[in-house]
Amino acid sequence: MKISCIAVDDVKLNREAMLDLISSAEFMEVVGSCTTALEASTLLKDLQPDVIFLDIEMPGMSGLELIKTLVHPPLIVLSTSHKEFAAEGFEMNVFDYLVKPVTHERFLKCVNKIYEYFKKKRPLSGDQIFIKSNNKFIKVKLNEILYVEAMRDFVVLYTDKVKLVTLMNLKEFTTQLPENQFLRIHRSYLIPINRVESIEGNVVKIQNHEIPIGESYRNKVLNQLLGKDD
């Protein structure tokens, strides 16, 4: 699935930074960019993108003024250096609001929300997420995940093919996953339910990996996996 988008910002440095972020996500496709709201209006009619990343403060017509003219707007992600515009933006039903300078971590949350939105609207060939690792966004198929380990401010993702490290805590990472497919079994470990091969004592075995069950999680884990309490 490719999600088409345009970026609108009158400041070249900001526009190029946004284009770089968009291009780092494999499922996002940049189909155009421009520097003014009037140019954006033309691009929206000609290209009909799925998403517009829109600056608010621009010469002439502002981003907010442009939104008011749109009859059938695409998904709108606003970007600005001023947080005070957030309330007005959300009153216009914008999808997300990014404060400059936009970090990779904040952009990742945004594009994963976008991905989930379009996943519900378009058929997919398989469930997947994108995570940031080594300054790029990498597609991970959910059915290839073995387990997830938290290490301070990082999450280590073990899959059938690779090990990936991303700057995110486990709670944040968990929000990107379907609740009915993954289970927190320890303050530092998350597992895919359908990959569990056996439970021995306080250990869950997945392939050749042994993942500990936290004492405070034990009853919930046994109930979820075995349908009973300890």
Phi and psi in degrees as a GROMACS rama.xvg file:
@    title "Ramachandran Plot"
@    xaxis  label "Phi"
@    yaxis  label "Psi"
@TYPE xy
-111.199  132.308  LYS-2
-108.579  115.271  ILE-3
-81.6953  144.911  SER-4
-152.477  160.3  CYS-5
-126.78  155.833  ILE-6
-121.618  133.442  ALA-7
-126.842  117.932  VAL-8
-162.098  132.535  ASP-9
-78.1728  -15.8961  ASP-10
-93.3802  118.381  VAL-11
-56.6036  -44.7109  LYS-12
-61.0166  -43.9987  LEU-13
-67.3515  -39.8832  ASN-14
-65.0155  -43.77  ARG-15
-67.4041  -35.5479  GLU-16
-63.7328  -41.2364  ALA-17
-67.0721  -40.6756  MET-18
-63.06  -37.4022  LEU-19
-64.327  -42.2858  ASP-20
-62.9064  -46.2019  LEU-21
-61.5253  -43.2858  ILE-22
-67.0096  -21.08  SER-23
-76.8902  -12.7699  SER-24
-96.7637  119.354  ALA-25
-61.3546  -29.027  GLU-26
-89.6076  -3.84312  PHE-27
-98.5323  137.686  MET-28
-126.962  117.658  GLU-29
-77.9676  120.986  VAL-30
-109.747  -7.12391  VAL-31
-179.856  162.566  GLY-32
-153.08  156.783  SER-33
-159.2  179.5  CYS-34
-114.945  -9.39319  THR-35
-135.197  161.585  THR-36
-66.9113  -34.7009  ALA-37
-65.2451  -42.1272  LEU-38
-63.5867  -39.0515  GLU-39
-62.7404  -38.5702  ALA-40
-59.5877  -40.598  SER-41
-67.9824  -43.829  THR-42
-61.7596  -39.8559  LEU-43
-61.7753  -39.1958  LEU-44
-71.7096  -40.7911  LYS-45
-78.0747  -40.1524  ASP-46
-100.616  -24.8283  LEU-47
46.7859  59.4768  GLN-48
-70.6865  161.343  PRO-49
-74.8681  -34.3223  ASP-50
-137.665  143.401  VAL-51
-122.254  125.922  ILE-52
-95.0434  109.98  PHE-53
-120.909  122.252  LEU-54
-70.8271  151.151  ASP-55
-91.4873  -52.3956  ILE-56
-90.683  106.268  GLU-57
-139.215  156.281  MET-58
-59.9912  143.009  PRO-59
76.3373  -122.158  GLY-60
-75.686  133.008  MET-61
-82.7189  168.76  SER-62
-61.8291  -39.6882  GLY-63
-65.837  -37.9917  LEU-64
-66.8337  -36.2702  GLU-65
-61.9259  -44.4051  LEU-66
-56.1589  -39.5401  ILE-67
-65.1095  -20.3991  LYS-68
-89.5046  -9.90075  THR-69
-86.259  125.31  LEU-70
-83.4198  -45.4062  VAL-71
-124.647  76.8796  HIS-72
-72.5818  152.211  PRO-73
-76.5202  -174.518  PRO-74
-63.4672  130.358  LEU-75
-112.66  124.932  ILE-76
-116.455  114.052  VAL-77
-85.3929  148.759  LEU-78
-136.689  135.777  SER-79
-160.848  163.872  THR-80
-89.974  -3.5468  SER-81
-120.822  117.289  HIS-82
-66.875  -23.0595  LYS-83
-66.1393  -13.7142  GLU-84
-82.5928  -7.25163  PHE-85
-59.4767  -46.9251  ALA-86
-59.888  -46.67  ALA-87
-64.0454  -37.832  GLU-88
-62.7407  -45.7866  GLY-89
-70.4278  -25.1448  PHE-90
-64.4156  -23.3436  GLU-91
-92.9421  11.7853  MET-92
62.7638  37.0473  ASN-93
-69.1962  153.653  VAL-94
-77.1342  -39.4361  PHE-95
-155.375  167.993  ASP-96
-139.598  114.453  TYR-97
-108.143  131.349  LEU-98
-98.2914  126.285  VAL-99
-74.9505  148.403  LYS-100
-71.0624  134.989  PRO-101
-80.5218  123.366  VAL-102
-82.9977  160.224  THR-103
-59.7483  -40.2633  HIS-104
-64.7341  -44.1978  GLU-105
-68.1391  -38.7661  ARG-106
-65.4336  -36.8585  PHE-107
-59.8717  -44.2108  LEU-108
-60.6999  -41.0787  LYS-109
-63.6468  -50.9671  CYS-110
-70.9088  -27.9857  VAL-111
-68.6696  -35.6571  ASN-112
-63.7604  -42.0924  LYS-113
-61.7534  -44.8211  ILE-114
-59.464  -46.0458  TYR-115
-63.6537  -37.07  GLU-116
-61.4485  -48.6846  TYR-117
-76.6048  -23.5104  PHE-118
-62.4122  -33.9921  LYS-119
-74.3269  -23.0296  LYS-120
-94.9953  -22.4438  LYS-121
-125.645  141.326  ARG-122
-68.23  139.314  PRO-123
-116.484  158.084  LEU-124
-86.8828  -1.13473  SER-125
168.897  150.586  GLY-126
-75.0487  138.122  ASP-127
-158.437  161.782  GLN-128
-133.322  167.574  ILE-129
-119.763  131.634  PHE-130
-125.431  152.842  ILE-131
-90.3725  123.239  LYS-132
-145.315  129.509  SER-133
54.7157  44.774  ASN-134
63.8366  24.49  ASN-135
-145.905  157.953  LYS-136
-93.3288  127.141  PHE-137
-118.058  132.612  ILE-138
-77.8687  130.824  LYS-139
-125.989  122.868  VAL-140
-78.2534  132.041  LYS-141
-61.0493  -34.4977  LEU-142
-75.5348  -1.91027  ASN-143
-102.002  -3.3876  GLU-144
-76.355  129.766  ILE-145
-91.5566  -51.6682  LEU-146
-167.932  168.413  TYR-147
-126.184  133.431  VAL-148
-121.162  133.16  GLU-149
-92.483  134.361  ALA-150
-135.653  92.2219  MET-151
57.0906  -116.824  ARG-152
-90.7047  7.57875  ASP-153
-116.267  158.14  PHE-154
-122.928  131.731  VAL-155
-106.176  121.942  VAL-156
-105.795  117.836  LEU-157
-100.507  124.591  TYR-158
-124.514  177.602  THR-159
-62.0868  -26.2692  ASP-160
-108.191  -41.7023  LYS-161
-142.644  168.526  VAL-162
-113.661  125.915  LYS-163
-119.655  142.81  LEU-164
-117.595  130.998  VAL-165
-134.331  146.064  THR-166
-81.6873  92.9762  LEU-167
-168.957  146.223  MET-168
-85.7284  166.8  ASN-169
-65.4642  -35.4932  LEU-170
-62.8523  -44.1422  LYS-171
-63.4964  -42.4306  GLU-172
-63.6057  -39.6961  PHE-173
-60.0019  -33.4556  THR-174
-65.1493  -17.1607  THR-175
-86.3652  -6.0229  GLN-176
-109.243  149.82  LEU-177
-67.1585  127.088  PRO-178
-59.6912  -34.3027  GLU-179
-79.4765  -2.48135  ASN-180
-111.349  -17.1575  GLN-181
-127.87  150.909  PHE-182
-137.483  129.462  LEU-183
-80.9451  119.788  ARG-184
-113.26  -2.12167  ILE-185
-164.813  157.315  HIS-186
-60.4108  -19.9104  ARG-187
-116.056  3.69436  SER-188
-136.877  141.232  TYR-189
-132.193  136.838  LEU-190
-129.577  153.188  ILE-191
-81.6761  126.64  PRO-192
-59.2195  -40.6918  ILE-193
-76.9573  -2.96509  ASN-194
-97.5821  -5.04121  ARG-195
-68.1738  127.093  VAL-196
-99.7406  -35.0423  GLU-197
-163.89  162.492  SER-198
-126.191  122.22  ILE-199
-127.635  108.809  GLU-200
63.358  -122.093  GLY-201
-103.78  32.4439  ASN-202
-131.605  134.29  VAL-203
-101.079  132.821  VAL-204
-107.304  127.963  LYS-205
-131.468  112.695  ILE-206
52.9258  -124.783  GLN-207
-99.7127  18.7951  ASN-208
-102.758  140.051  HIS-209
-115.237  116.345  GLU-210
-111.699  124.807  ILE-211
-72.3633  146.707  PRO-212
-98.193  124.515  ILE-213
-68.7602  144.514  GLY-214
-57.1046  -42.37  GLU-215
-73.584  -12.9792  SER-216
-99.9552  -10.3392  TYR-217
-56.4774  -51.6512  ARG-218
-61.287  -42.4774  ASN-219
-64.1906  -41.0504  LYS-220
-64.4802  -47.3805  VAL-221
-64.1308  -38.3038  LEU-222
-66.4652  -39.4794  ASN-223
-71.9619  -42.4521  GLN-224
-86.8514  -35.2069  LEU-225
-112.01  -10.1546  LEU-226
76.0279  26.2337  GLY-227
-155.159  159.209  LYS-228
-88.7875  160.843  ASP-229
